[in-house]
Amino acid sequence: MFALFAAAANALHSASTKQIVAYVFPANSVIPPGSIDPHRITRINYAFALIKDGRIGPGYANDTENLATVTALRKQNPTLTILISVGGWLGSGGFSDMALTRESRARFIDSVMDFLARHDLDGLDVDWEYPGLPGAPGNTYRAEDKQDYTLLLRGLRLRFDVAGKKTGRRLWLTIAAGASNGFLEHTEMRQVARIVDSVNLMAYDYYTPGSEPITGHHAALFTNPADPDKASADASVQSFETDGVPASKLVLGVPFYGHSWSNVADRDHGLYQPGTAGANGWANFDVIESTLMGQGYTRYWDDAAQVPWLYNAETRTFVSYEDEQSVAGKCRYVRAHRLAGVMFWDLEGDSGGKLLGAIAANLR
């Protein structure tokens, strides 16, 4: 009875509201009671399950307990959907072998069906980073990934649809997509978009310390003409739409963390200047706000890119991050461009709820 009610409620909810997708990544920790507000989000993507011997399996020690915690949130919000996200940056090494043959794909899909039933989940988020590309060091990848990615997703969709007809409970299929032309070149997104329910566009990490010789906005909304890479969420959205992904299936990714560079000269307050990766090149929004604001750092706003940054002239440190103003602007962009909604990585980075509050206030 609950499954039928939830399916009907979810269909109504998804048709009338923008998606707010929270990646929840407790790793080896236990999710504290009351730490997730189920009324501000529409979907939880629990990260990460891993591929082991060609099958999906738990990634961390407390996954069973944590999945029970998040599925229990449906009692407070029956329209909330809970997906398991498989893969991730460090967990994508098994995708290429698993997706290579019809038999290996079928084995994986069988295991997914068992996993979803065992944990009472609403679907799967495939976070393959990345088909046909190296991704994290040591990953297996091959040219066939391009077609195998589509075949894997099509196989999942068919099984999900068959199961849904039997149970009356819809199973959702989504993907996390790299916001680069390289990702588009190594996938068949026009076909993929017809298969999946939504595409979570990872519109961040455009600039990361150590990967580029200069500083830059790691999650610019619009392209700053001074940016030599011409990178932005807007540029990525346009590229995905050109490659056949409709706006109605694009979920814009927002980072709840920032990047920092060291040894950055005080020119243009450090923006687009040479810099090096510091000892602390990555930090959650909570940490940035609590430890950097008022501690020698000055906040600047890029009116072209519609994002902030911090610069400390004394320590020569540059920080690219997201705040309530930039998040609100991205929500306005989502509404104006009729995208499906917003997703963020990850909930833990905003334990005070400021960024999520800005999303909820500006998107609904």
Contacts in CASP RR format, 6 or more apart in sequence:
PFRMAT RR
TARGET T0000
AUTHOR 0000-0000-0000
METHOD contacts of the structure
MODEL  1
MFALFAAAANALHSASTKQIVAYVFPANSVIPPGSIDPHRITRINYAFAL
IKDGRIGPGYANDTENLATVTALRKQNPTLTILISVGGWLGSGGFSDMAL
TRESRARFIDSVMDFLARHDLDGLDVDWEYPGLPGAPGNTYRAEDKQDYT
LLLRGLRLRFDVAGKKTGRRLWLTIAAGASNGFLEHTEMRQVARIVDSVN
LMAYDYYTPGSEPITGHHAALFTNPADPDKASADASVQSFETDGVPASKL
VLGVPFYGHSWSNVADRDHGLYQPGTAGANGWANFDVIESTLMGQGYTRY
WDDAAQVPWLYNAETRTFVSYEDEQSVAGKCRYVRAHRLAGVMFWDLEGD
SGGKLLGAIAANLR
3 167 0 8 1.000
3 168 0 8 1.000
3 169 0 8 1.000
4 168 0 8 1.000
4 169 0 8 1.000
5 78 0 8 1.000
6 74 0 8 1.000
6 78 0 8 1.000
6 79 0 8 1.000
6 122 0 8 1.000
6 169 0 8 1.000
7 168 0 8 1.000
7 169 0 8 1.000
7 170 0 8 1.000
9 78 0 8 1.000
9 79 0 8 1.000
10 79 0 8 1.000
10 81 0 8 1.000
10 122 0 8 1.000
10 170 0 8 1.000
11 170 0 8 1.000
12 79 0 8 1.000
13 42 0 8 1.000
13 79 0 8 1.000
14 42 0 8 1.000
17 42 0 8 1.000
17 364 0 8 1.000
18 42 0 8 1.000
18 334 0 8 1.000
18 335 0 8 1.000
18 339 0 8 1.000
18 340 0 8 1.000
18 341 0 8 1.000
18 342 0 8 1.000
18 363 0 8 1.000
18 364 0 8 1.000
19 42 0 8 1.000
19 43 0 8 1.000
19 198 0 8 1.000
19 251 0 8 1.000
19 340 0 8 1.000
19 341 0 8 1.000
19 342 0 8 1.000
19 343 0 8 1.000
20 40 0 8 1.000
20 41 0 8 1.000
20 42 0 8 1.000
20 43 0 8 1.000
20 341 0 8 1.000
20 342 0 8 1.000
20 343 0 8 1.000
20 356 0 8 1.000
20 359 0 8 1.000
20 360 0 8 1.000
20 363 0 8 1.000
21 41 0 8 1.000
21 42 0 8 1.000
21 43 0 8 1.000
21 44 0 8 1.000
21 45 0 8 1.000
21 198 0 8 1.000
21 200 0 8 1.000
21 251 0 8 1.000
21 341 0 8 1.000
21 342 0 8 1.000
21 343 0 8 1.000
21 344 0 8 1.000
22 36 0 8 1.000
22 41 0 8 1.000
22 43 0 8 1.000
22 44 0 8 1.000
22 45 0 8 1.000
22 343 0 8 1.000
22 344 0 8 1.000
22 346 0 8 1.000
22 347 0 8 1.000
22 356 0 8 1.000
23 45 0 8 1.000
23 47 0 8 1.000
23 85 0 8 1.000
23 343 0 8 1.000
23 344 0 8 1.000
23 345 0 8 1.000
23 346 0 8 1.000
23 347 0 8 1.000
24 31 0 8 1.000
24 36 0 8 1.000
24 44 0 8 1.000
24 45 0 8 1.000
24 46 0 8 1.000
24 47 0 8 1.000
24 66 0 8 1.000
24 70 0 8 1.000
24 346 0 8 1.000
24 347 0 8 1.000
24 348 0 8 1.000
25 47 0 8 1.000
25 48 0 8 1.000
25 345 0 8 1.000
25 346 0 8 1.000
25 347 0 8 1.000
25 348 0 8 1.000
26 60 0 8 1.000
26 62 0 8 1.000
26 66 0 8 1.000
26 348 0 8 1.000
27 60 0 8 1.000
28 60 0 8 1.000
28 61 0 8 1.000
28 62 0 8 1.000
29 62 0 8 1.000
30 62 0 8 1.000
30 65 0 8 1.000
30 66 0 8 1.000
31 66 0 8 1.000
31 69 0 8 1.000
31 70 0 8 1.000
33 69 0 8 1.000
35 351 0 8 1.000
36 44 0 8 1.000
36 70 0 8 1.000
36 73 0 8 1.000
36 347 0 8 1.000
37 356 0 8 1.000
38 73 0 8 1.000
38 74 0 8 1.000
38 76 0 8 1.000
38 77 0 8 1.000
38 80 0 8 1.000
39 76 0 8 1.000
39 77 0 8 1.000
40 356 0 8 1.000
40 357 0 8 1.000
40 359 0 8 1.000
40 360 0 8 1.000
41 80 0 8 1.000
41 356 0 8 1.000
42 79 0 8 1.000
42 80 0 8 1.000
42 81 0 8 1.000
43 80 0 8 1.000
43 81 0 8 1.000
43 82 0 8 1.000
43 83 0 8 1.000
43 172 0 8 1.000
44 70 0 8 1.000
44 73 0 8 1.000
44 80 0 8 1.000
44 81 0 8 1.000
44 82 0 8 1.000
44 83 0 8 1.000
45 83 0 8 1.000
45 84 0 8 1.000
45 85 0 8 1.000
45 125 0 8 1.000
45 174 0 8 1.000
45 200 0 8 1.000
45 343 0 8 1.000
46 63 0 8 1.000
46 66 0 8 1.000
46 67 0 8 1.000
46 70 0 8 1.000
46 82 0 8 1.000
46 83 0 8 1.000
46 84 0 8 1.000
46 85 0 8 1.000
47 85 0 8 1.000
47 87 0 8 1.000
47 88 0 8 1.000
47 127 0 8 1.000
47 346 0 8 1.000
48 59 0 8 1.000
48 60 0 8 1.000
48 85 0 8 1.000
48 86 0 8 1.000
48 87 0 8 1.000
48 88 0 8 1.000
48 91 0 8 1.000
48 127 0 8 1.000
49 56 0 8 1.000
49 57 0 8 1.000
49 58 0 8 1.000
49 59 0 8 1.000
49 63 0 8 1.000
49 84 0 8 1.000
49 85 0 8 1.000
49 86 0 8 1.000
49 87 0 8 1.000
49 115 0 8 1.000
50 56 0 8 1.000
50 57 0 8 1.000
50 58 0 8 1.000
50 59 0 8 1.000
50 86 0 8 1.000
50 87 0 8 1.000
50 91 0 8 1.000
51 57 0 8 1.000
51 86 0 8 1.000
51 87 0 8 1.000
51 91 0 8 1.000
51 93 0 8 1.000
51 94 0 8 1.000
51 95 0 8 1.000
51 98 0 8 1.000
51 108 0 8 1.000
54 94 0 8 1.000
54 97 0 8 1.000
54 98 0 8 1.000
54 104 0 8 1.000
54 107 0 8 1.000
54 108 0 8 1.000
54 111 0 8 1.000
55 107 0 8 1.000
55 108 0 8 1.000
55 110 0 8 1.000
55 111 0 8 1.000
56 84 0 8 1.000
56 86 0 8 1.000
56 108 0 8 1.000
56 111 0 8 1.000
56 112 0 8 1.000
56 115 0 8 1.000
57 111 0 8 1.000
57 115 0 8 1.000
58 64 0 8 1.000
64 119 0 8 1.000
67 82 0 8 1.000
67 84 0 8 1.000
67 119 0 8 1.000
67 121 0 8 1.000
68 119 0 8 1.000
70 82 0 8 1.000
71 82 0 8 1.000
71 119 0 8 1.000
71 120 0 8 1.000
71 121 0 8 1.000
73 80 0 8 1.000
73 82 0 8 1.000
74 80 0 8 1.000
74 82 0 8 1.000
81 122 0 8 1.000
81 123 0 8 1.000
81 172 0 8 1.000
82 120 0 8 1.000
82 121 0 8 1.000
82 122 0 8 1.000
82 123 0 8 1.000
83 121 0 8 1.000
83 122 0 8 1.000
83 123 0 8 1.000
83 124 0 8 1.000
83 125 0 8 1.000
83 172 0 8 1.000
83 174 0 8 1.000
84 115 0 8 1.000
84 116 0 8 1.000
84 119 0 8 1.000
84 121 0 8 1.000
84 123 0 8 1.000
84 124 0 8 1.000
84 125 0 8 1.000
85 124 0 8 1.000
85 125 0 8 1.000
85 126 0 8 1.000
85 127 0 8 1.000
85 176 0 8 1.000
86 112 0 8 1.000
86 124 0 8 1.000
86 125 0 8 1.000
86 126 0 8 1.000
86 127 0 8 1.000
87 95 0 8 1.000
87 126 0 8 1.000
87 127 0 8 1.000
87 128 0 8 1.000
87 129 0 8 1.000
88 127 0 8 1.000
88 128 0 8 1.000
88 129 0 8 1.000
88 176 0 8 1.000
89 129 0 8 1.000
89 135 0 8 1.000
89 136 0 8 1.000
90 136 0 8 1.000
91 129 0 8 1.000
91 136 0 8 1.000
92 127 0 8 1.000
92 128 0 8 1.000
92 129 0 8 1.000
92 130 0 8 1.000
92 135 0 8 1.000
92 136 0 8 1.000
92 139 0 8 1.000
93 136 0 8 1.000
93 138 0 8 1.000
93 139 0 8 1.000
93 140 0 8 1.000
94 139 0 8 1.000
94 140 0 8 1.000
95 128 0 8 1.000
95 131 0 8 1.000
95 145 0 8 1.000
96 131 0 8 1.000
96 132 0 8 1.000
96 139 0 8 1.000
96 140 0 8 1.000
96 141 0 8 1.000
96 142 0 8 1.000
96 144 0 8 1.000
96 145 0 8 1.000
96 148 0 8 1.000
97 104 0 8 1.000
97 140 0 8 1.000
98 104 0 8 1.000
98 105 0 8 1.000
98 107 0 8 1.000
98 108 0 8 1.000
98 152 0 8 1.000
99 105 0 8 1.000
99 108 0 8 1.000
99 145 0 8 1.000
99 148 0 8 1.000
99 149 0 8 1.000
99 151 0 8 1.000
99 152 0 8 1.000
100 142 0 8 1.000
100 144 0 8 1.000
100 148 0 8 1.000
102 151 0 8 1.000
105 148 0 8 1.000
105 151 0 8 1.000
105 152 0 8 1.000
105 155 0 8 1.000
108 152 0 8 1.000
109 155 0 8 1.000
109 156 0 8 1.000
109 159 0 8 1.000
112 124 0 8 1.000
112 156 0 8 1.000
112 159 0 8 1.000
113 159 0 8 1.000
113 163 0 8 1.000
115 121 0 8 1.000
116 122 0 8 1.000
116 123 0 8 1.000
116 124 0 8 1.000
116 171 0 8 1.000
122 169 0 8 1.000
122 170 0 8 1.000
122 171 0 8 1.000
122 172 0 8 1.000
123 160 0 8 1.000
123 171 0 8 1.000
123 172 0 8 1.000
123 173 0 8 1.000
124 156 0 8 1.000
124 171 0 8 1.000
124 172 0 8 1.000
124 173 0 8 1.000
124 174 0 8 1.000
125 174 0 8 1.000
125 175 0 8 1.000
125 176 0 8 1.000
125 200 0 8 1.000
126 152 0 8 1.000
126 153 0 8 1.000
126 156 0 8 1.000
126 173 0 8 1.000
126 174 0 8 1.000
126 175 0 8 1.000
126 176 0 8 1.000
127 175 0 8 1.000
127 176 0 8 1.000
128 149 0 8 1.000
128 175 0 8 1.000
129 135 0 8 1.000
129 136 0 8 1.000
129 176 0 8 1.000
129 178 0 8 1.000
130 141 0 8 1.000
130 178 0 8 1.000
130 182 0 8 1.000
130 183 0 8 1.000
130 186 0 8 1.000
131 141 0 8 1.000
131 145 0 8 1.000
131 146 0 8 1.000
131 148 0 8 1.000
131 149 0 8 1.000
131 183 0 8 1.000
131 186 0 8 1.000
131 187 0 8 1.000
132 141 0 8 1.000
132 142 0 8 1.000
132 143 0 8 1.000
132 145 0 8 1.000
132 146 0 8 1.000
132 186 0 8 1.000
133 141 0 8 1.000
133 182 0 8 1.000
133 183 0 8 1.000
133 186 0 8 1.000
134 141 0 8 1.000
135 141 0 8 1.000
145 186 0 8 1.000
146 186 0 8 1.000
146 187 0 8 1.000
146 188 0 8 1.000
147 188 0 8 1.000
149 187 0 8 1.000
149 188 0 8 1.000
149 192 0 8 1.000
150 187 0 8 1.000
150 188 0 8 1.000
150 191 0 8 1.000
150 192 0 8 1.000
150 195 0 8 1.000
153 173 0 8 1.000
153 175 0 8 1.000
153 192 0 8 1.000
153 195 0 8 1.000
153 196 0 8 1.000
154 195 0 8 1.000
156 173 0 8 1.000
157 173 0 8 1.000
157 195 0 8 1.000
157 196 0 8 1.000
160 170 0 8 1.000
160 171 0 8 1.000
160 172 0 8 1.000
160 173 0 8 1.000
163 169 0 8 1.000
163 171 0 8 1.000
164 170 0 8 1.000
164 171 0 8 1.000
172 197 0 8 1.000
173 195 0 8 1.000
173 196 0 8 1.000
173 197 0 8 1.000
174 196 0 8 1.000
174 197 0 8 1.000
174 198 0 8 1.000
174 199 0 8 1.000
174 200 0 8 1.000
174 251 0 8 1.000
175 192 0 8 1.000
175 196 0 8 1.000
175 199 0 8 1.000
175 200 0 8 1.000
176 200 0 8 1.000
176 202 0 8 1.000
177 183 0 8 1.000
177 187 0 8 1.000
177 189 0 8 1.000
177 199 0 8 1.000
177 200 0 8 1.000
177 201 0 8 1.000
177 202 0 8 1.000
177 240 0 8 1.000
178 201 0 8 1.000
178 202 0 8 1.000
179 201 0 8 1.000
179 202 0 8 1.000
179 203 0 8 1.000
179 204 0 8 1.000
179 206 0 8 1.000
179 233 0 8 1.000
179 236 0 8 1.000
180 236 0 8 1.000
181 239 0 8 1.000
184 239 0 8 1.000
184 240 0 8 1.000
184 243 0 8 1.000
189 199 0 8 1.000
189 240 0 8 1.000
189 243 0 8 1.000
189 244 0 8 1.000
189 245 0 8 1.000
190 243 0 8 1.000
190 244 0 8 1.000
190 245 0 8 1.000
192 199 0 8 1.000
192 245 0 8 1.000
193 199 0 8 1.000
193 244 0 8 1.000
193 245 0 8 1.000
193 246 0 8 1.000
193 249 0 8 1.000
196 249 0 8 1.000
197 249 0 8 1.000
198 249 0 8 1.000
198 250 0 8 1.000
198 251 0 8 1.000
198 340 0 8 1.000
199 240 0 8 1.000
199 245 0 8 1.000
199 249 0 8 1.000
199 250 0 8 1.000
199 251 0 8 1.000
200 251 0 8 1.000
200 253 0 8 1.000
200 343 0 8 1.000
201 233 0 8 1.000
201 236 0 8 1.000
201 237 0 8 1.000
201 240 0 8 1.000
201 250 0 8 1.000
201 251 0 8 1.000
201 252 0 8 1.000
201 253 0 8 1.000
202 253 0 8 1.000
202 345 0 8 1.000
203 219 0 8 1.000
203 233 0 8 1.000
203 236 0 8 1.000
203 237 0 8 1.000
203 252 0 8 1.000
203 253 0 8 1.000
203 254 0 8 1.000
204 218 0 8 1.000
204 219 0 8 1.000
204 253 0 8 1.000
204 254 0 8 1.000
204 255 0 8 1.000
204 345 0 8 1.000
205 218 0 8 1.000
205 219 0 8 1.000
205 255 0 8 1.000
205 259 0 8 1.000
206 216 0 8 1.000
206 217 0 8 1.000
206 218 0 8 1.000
206 219 0 8 1.000
206 220 0 8 1.000
206 229 0 8 1.000
206 231 0 8 1.000
206 232 0 8 1.000
207 214 0 8 1.000
207 215 0 8 1.000
207 216 0 8 1.000
207 217 0 8 1.000
207 218 0 8 1.000
207 229 0 8 1.000
207 231 0 8 1.000
207 259 0 8 1.000
207 320 0 8 1.000
208 218 0 8 1.000
208 259 0 8 1.000
209 259 0 8 1.000
209 260 0 8 1.000
209 261 0 8 1.000
209 275 0 8 1.000
209 276 0 8 1.000
209 277 0 8 1.000
209 278 0 8 1.000
209 281 0 8 1.000
210 276 0 8 1.000
210 277 0 8 1.000
212 229 0 8 1.000
213 274 0 8 1.000
213 275 0 8 1.000
214 228 0 8 1.000
214 272 0 8 1.000
214 273 0 8 1.000
214 274 0 8 1.000
214 275 0 8 1.000
215 261 0 8 1.000
215 264 0 8 1.000
215 270 0 8 1.000
215 271 0 8 1.000
215 272 0 8 1.000
215 273 0 8 1.000
215 274 0 8 1.000
215 275 0 8 1.000
215 318 0 8 1.000
215 320 0 8 1.000
216 227 0 8 1.000
216 271 0 8 1.000
216 272 0 8 1.000
216 309 0 8 1.000
216 318 0 8 1.000
216 320 0 8 1.000
217 224 0 8 1.000
217 227 0 8 1.000
217 231 0 8 1.000
217 232 0 8 1.000
217 302 0 8 1.000
217 305 0 8 1.000
217 307 0 8 1.000
217 309 0 8 1.000
217 320 0 8 1.000
218 255 0 8 1.000
218 258 0 8 1.000
218 259 0 8 1.000
218 320 0 8 1.000
219 233 0 8 1.000
219 254 0 8 1.000
219 255 0 8 1.000
219 307 0 8 1.000
219 320 0 8 1.000
219 322 0 8 1.000
219 326 0 8 1.000
220 227 0 8 1.000
220 231 0 8 1.000
220 232 0 8 1.000
220 233 0 8 1.000
220 302 0 8 1.000
220 305 0 8 1.000
220 306 0 8 1.000
220 307 0 8 1.000
221 232 0 8 1.000
221 233 0 8 1.000
221 234 0 8 1.000
221 305 0 8 1.000
221 306 0 8 1.000
221 307 0 8 1.000
221 326 0 8 1.000
221 329 0 8 1.000
221 330 0 8 1.000
221 333 0 8 1.000
222 232 0 8 1.000
222 233 0 8 1.000
222 234 0 8 1.000
222 304 0 8 1.000
222 305 0 8 1.000
222 306 0 8 1.000
223 230 0 8 1.000
223 231 0 8 1.000
223 232 0 8 1.000
223 234 0 8 1.000
223 235 0 8 1.000
223 304 0 8 1.000
223 305 0 8 1.000
224 232 0 8 1.000
224 302 0 8 1.000
224 304 0 8 1.000
224 305 0 8 1.000
225 304 0 8 1.000
226 271 0 8 1.000
226 272 0 8 1.000
226 304 0 8 1.000
227 272 0 8 1.000
227 305 0 8 1.000
228 272 0 8 1.000
232 305 0 8 1.000
233 252 0 8 1.000
233 253 0 8 1.000
233 330 0 8 1.000
233 333 0 8 1.000
234 333 0 8 1.000
237 247 0 8 1.000
237 250 0 8 1.000
237 252 0 8 1.000
237 337 0 8 1.000
237 339 0 8 1.000
240 250 0 8 1.000
241 247 0 8 1.000
241 250 0 8 1.000
247 337 0 8 1.000
247 338 0 8 1.000
247 339 0 8 1.000
247 340 0 8 1.000
248 338 0 8 1.000
248 339 0 8 1.000
248 340 0 8 1.000
249 340 0 8 1.000
250 339 0 8 1.000
250 340 0 8 1.000
250 341 0 8 1.000
251 339 0 8 1.000
251 340 0 8 1.000
251 341 0 8 1.000
251 342 0 8 1.000
251 343 0 8 1.000
252 330 0 8 1.000
252 333 0 8 1.000
252 334 0 8 1.000
252 339 0 8 1.000
252 341 0 8 1.000
252 342 0 8 1.000
252 343 0 8 1.000
253 342 0 8 1.000
253 343 0 8 1.000
253 344 0 8 1.000
253 345 0 8 1.000
254 322 0 8 1.000
254 327 0 8 1.000
254 330 0 8 1.000
254 342 0 8 1.000
254 343 0 8 1.000
254 344 0 8 1.000
254 355 0 8 1.000
254 359 0 8 1.000
255 321 0 8 1.000
255 322 0 8 1.000
255 344 0 8 1.000
255 345 0 8 1.000
256 284 0 8 1.000
256 285 0 8 1.000
256 322 0 8 1.000
256 344 0 8 1.000
256 345 0 8 1.000
256 346 0 8 1.000
256 347 0 8 1.000
256 348 0 8 1.000
256 349 0 8 1.000
256 350 0 8 1.000
256 355 0 8 1.000
257 282 0 8 1.000
257 283 0 8 1.000
257 284 0 8 1.000
257 285 0 8 1.000
257 321 0 8 1.000
257 345 0 8 1.000
257 349 0 8 1.000
258 282 0 8 1.000
258 283 0 8 1.000
258 284 0 8 1.000
258 285 0 8 1.000
258 288 0 8 1.000
258 319 0 8 1.000
258 320 0 8 1.000
258 321 0 8 1.000
258 322 0 8 1.000
259 281 0 8 1.000
259 282 0 8 1.000
259 319 0 8 1.000
259 320 0 8 1.000
259 321 0 8 1.000
260 278 0 8 1.000
260 280 0 8 1.000
260 281 0 8 1.000
260 282 0 8 1.000
260 283 0 8 1.000
260 317 0 8 1.000
260 318 0 8 1.000
260 319 0 8 1.000
260 320 0 8 1.000
261 275 0 8 1.000
261 276 0 8 1.000
261 277 0 8 1.000
261 278 0 8 1.000
261 281 0 8 1.000
261 317 0 8 1.000
261 318 0 8 1.000
261 319 0 8 1.000
262 275 0 8 1.000
262 276 0 8 1.000
262 277 0 8 1.000
262 278 0 8 1.000
262 279 0 8 1.000
262 315 0 8 1.000
262 316 0 8 1.000
262 317 0 8 1.000
263 274 0 8 1.000
263 275 0 8 1.000
263 276 0 8 1.000
263 316 0 8 1.000
264 270 0 8 1.000
264 273 0 8 1.000
264 274 0 8 1.000
264 275 0 8 1.000
264 311 0 8 1.000
264 316 0 8 1.000
264 317 0 8 1.000
264 318 0 8 1.000
265 273 0 8 1.000
265 274 0 8 1.000
265 316 0 8 1.000
266 311 0 8 1.000
266 313 0 8 1.000
266 316 0 8 1.000
267 273 0 8 1.000
269 298 0 8 1.000
269 300 0 8 1.000
269 309 0 8 1.000
269 311 0 8 1.000
269 313 0 8 1.000
270 309 0 8 1.000
270 311 0 8 1.000
270 318 0 8 1.000
271 300 0 8 1.000
271 302 0 8 1.000
271 309 0 8 1.000
271 311 0 8 1.000
271 318 0 8 1.000
273 318 0 8 1.000
275 318 0 8 1.000
283 291 0 8 1.000
283 319 0 8 1.000
284 348 0 8 1.000
284 349 0 8 1.000
284 350 0 8 1.000
285 321 0 8 1.000
285 322 0 8 1.000
285 323 0 8 1.000
285 349 0 8 1.000
285 350 0 8 1.000
285 354 0 8 1.000
285 355 0 8 1.000
286 349 0 8 1.000
286 350 0 8 1.000
286 351 0 8 1.000
286 352 0 8 1.000
288 310 0 8 1.000
288 319 0 8 1.000
288 321 0 8 1.000
289 323 0 8 1.000
289 354 0 8 1.000
292 310 0 8 1.000
292 312 0 8 1.000
292 319 0 8 1.000
293 299 0 8 1.000
295 312 0 8 1.000
296 312 0 8 1.000
296 314 0 8 1.000
296 315 0 8 1.000
297 310 0 8 1.000
297 311 0 8 1.000
297 312 0 8 1.000
297 317 0 8 1.000
297 319 0 8 1.000
298 310 0 8 1.000
298 311 0 8 1.000
298 312 0 8 1.000
298 313 0 8 1.000
299 308 0 8 1.000
299 309 0 8 1.000
299 310 0 8 1.000
300 308 0 8 1.000
300 309 0 8 1.000
300 310 0 8 1.000
300 311 0 8 1.000
301 307 0 8 1.000
301 308 0 8 1.000
301 325 0 8 1.000
302 308 0 8 1.000
302 309 0 8 1.000
306 326 0 8 1.000
306 329 0 8 1.000
306 330 0 8 1.000
307 320 0 8 1.000
307 322 0 8 1.000
307 326 0 8 1.000
308 321 0 8 1.000
308 322 0 8 1.000
308 323 0 8 1.000
308 325 0 8 1.000
308 326 0 8 1.000
309 318 0 8 1.000
309 319 0 8 1.000
309 320 0 8 1.000
309 321 0 8 1.000
310 317 0 8 1.000
310 318 0 8 1.000
310 319 0 8 1.000
310 321 0 8 1.000
311 317 0 8 1.000
311 318 0 8 1.000
311 319 0 8 1.000
322 355 0 8 1.000
323 355 0 8 1.000
324 354 0 8 1.000
324 355 0 8 1.000
324 357 0 8 1.000
324 358 0 8 1.000
327 355 0 8 1.000
327 358 0 8 1.000
327 359 0 8 1.000
327 362 0 8 1.000
328 358 0 8 1.000
328 361 0 8 1.000
328 362 0 8 1.000
329 362 0 8 1.000
330 342 0 8 1.000
331 342 0 8 1.000
331 358 0 8 1.000
331 359 0 8 1.000
331 362 0 8 1.000
331 363 0 8 1.000
332 362 0 8 1.000
333 339 0 8 1.000
334 341 0 8 1.000
334 342 0 8 1.000
334 363 0 8 1.000
335 363 0 8 1.000
341 363 0 8 1.000
342 359 0 8 1.000
342 363 0 8 1.000
344 350 0 8 1.000
344 355 0 8 1.000
344 356 0 8 1.000
344 359 0 8 1.000
347 356 0 8 1.000
350 356 0 8 1.000
END
